[in-house]
Amino acid sequence: MKSHSIRAIAVATLILGFFLAGHARAQQEPQKRGPSTAEERARAVKVAHELEVDPLAKDAKDNRDWVIQWIVDIPDITVNVCFDYFGKMPNPPRGHSKEIVRQMIISSAAFIIEHPDKAKDEQAVATAGLLGALKTYQAILKGEPDARWPYVDKIIQMRDQGKLDDFVSDTRRKCAQDGEEPDPDTMRAAR
C-alpha cells in the first residue's frame, strides 16, 4: 500500500471520523433522506460564507458540524474529498487544520449550490473549495497568528502568483491516480 494511501486513510479517519457513526446508522436503516430543500441550501451557503469570514465564532463548530453532516446525508449535492491539497496533514491535527480542511468541503458545496451550471466542473468546484479554505485560514491567522501552517502559506503564495489553477489541476490528477478504488465514504460532486 502506498504511503499516500496510508496517510489518506489516517487523515480521513481523523477528519471525517464522525461520519462513520452516521454511515453505520445508514447501513442499518433504509435511507429516508430526500433531496436538499431550498431552505437548507440557502442555510448551507450562508454558513459556508460565515465560516470563511469568522471560522472561530461562538457557533462555528455547531454550524460546521451541521453543514458537513447535511452534505453527507443529502443525495443531490456531494463533494469530492482529496486531502492532497494540504500536503502532509498534521497527525494528530494541530492548530485549526481540521477546520481548514473541512472548509474546503463546505465551500465546495456552497459553490455547487451557487453555480449549478458548474456543478460537474470538478476543477471549478475544487478551486472554489480551496479558495474558501484559504480564506478561513487567513481569518484564523488574524486572531491566532501562531496557527500558521507553512504548507498552506505556500498555497496562498501560489494563489497570489496566479498558479493556483495549475496546482488544483495537478493535485486533482494525483488524487485520481492514487484513488484507483473509490472509497465508499468519499463524497463526490454530483447534481
N, C-alpha and C positions, 0 to 999 in steps of 0.2 A: 504494500500500500504506500503510495507517495506520501511524503511528509506534508504536502499541501492538504491531502485528504484528511490526514490525522488532525492537522491544525483546524481545518474547516469543521470537522466533527466536534472538536473541543469547543471552538468558538460558538458553533450553533447550539451546543448544549448549554453553554453559559448564558448566551444572549437570549435564546428563544426557549429556555427550559420550561417556562410556564406554559408554553404551547402544548407540551406533552400531556398535561392533565386534561386539557380541552380535547386533544386528539383522542385520548383514551375514552373519554365520555362519548365522543362522536362514533367511535367504533362499537360501543355498547348500545347506543340508541340510534334509531334511524334519523338521518339528517332532516330536520324540520325547518331549518332556516331558509327563507326565500331570499330573493334579490334585495339589495340595499334599497332603502327608501330615499326620496329626495331630501327629507329632513336629516337623515343620517349622513348622507353625502355632504350636505351643507355644513353639518357639525364637524365632520372629519376634516374638511378643508379649513374651516375656522380654527380648529385645534392645531392642525399642521402649521399654519402660519403663526399662531400664537407661540407654539413651541420653538419655532425658528428664531423668534424675537426674544422670548423670555423662557428659555428651557429649564430654568431653576425656580420658576414661580411656585407659589404655595400649592396650587392644584396641578402642577405639571405632571407629576408621577401618575396621578389618577387619570388624567386626560391621555397621557401616553399609553398607559395600560389599556384604557378603553378602546382607543383607535387601533392599537395592534390587535387586540382580541377581535374587534369588529372586522378587520381585514381578514383574519383567519376564518371567521365564521361565515362571511358572505360569499356566495358563489360567483358573483358577477364582476368583482374587482379584486384582482390579486396582483402581487408584485414579485418579480424575480429577486432572489436574495443571493448576493455574491459578496463575500466578506473580503475578497482580494483588494477591493478599493482602499482598504485601510491598512494594507501591509500586514506585518506580524502583529496580531492582536495581543494586547497585554493579558497575561494569564497569571493570576486572576485579573479581572478587569480593574483598571486603575482610573483615578480621576473620574471623568464622565464619559469614558469610552462607550459604555453601554448605551447611554442616552444619544450619543452622536451616531452610532451605528443604527439604532432604531429610528432615528430621524430620517435616515436615507429611505427606509421603508415607508414611513409616514408621508414624507414629501413626494415620493414616487406615486403613492396612491392619490394624493391631492392633485398632482399633475394629470393623472389619468382622468380624474373627475372633471377638472377644469378644461382639459383638452381632449375630449372623447375622440376627435378626429386623429389624434396621435397616440391613442392608447396601445396600438400594436407596434409602434415605433420604439423598440426596446432601447435604442441609443438615446432617443429623446427622453424617455422615461427614466433611464439610469442617470443621465446627465442632470435632469431636474432633481432627482433624489439626492445625488451627490452635492449639488449646489445647496439644497436645503440643509444637509448635514454640515456643510462648511459654514453656513450662516449660524447654525446652532453652536458650533464650535467657537466661532468668533464672539458670539453673545456670551458664552460661558467664560471666555478669557477676560471679558470686560469686568466681570465680578470676581473671577478667580484666576489671576494671571499664572499661578503655579500649576494650573491644569493643562499646561502646554503639552502637546503631543507632536513631536518633531516630524513624524511622517505626514501628519495632516497639514503641518506648516508647508511641507514640500508640495502638497496638492494645491494649496492656496497659491503658492508661487506659480505653479503650472497654470492655474486659472488666470492669474494676473498677466501671464505671458501669452495667453491665448492658446495654450497647449492642452487644455482640459478635454476637448473633444477627442483628441488622439489618445489621451490617457484612458478615457472611458472606453473607446473602441478597442484598444489593446487589452484592457482588463476584461471586457466582455468576452473577447475571443479566448483569453486564457481560461476564464471560468467555464466556457463552453467545452474547451478541450479537456479540462480536468474533470468535468462532470459527465463522464460517459454514461453513468446510470443515474437517472433522475431520482432525487431524494423525495420520498413521499411527503415530507414536511416542508418542501420548498414551495414558496408562493410564486406563482407565475403571472406575468402580465396577461390579462385576457379581458375581453369586453364582449 
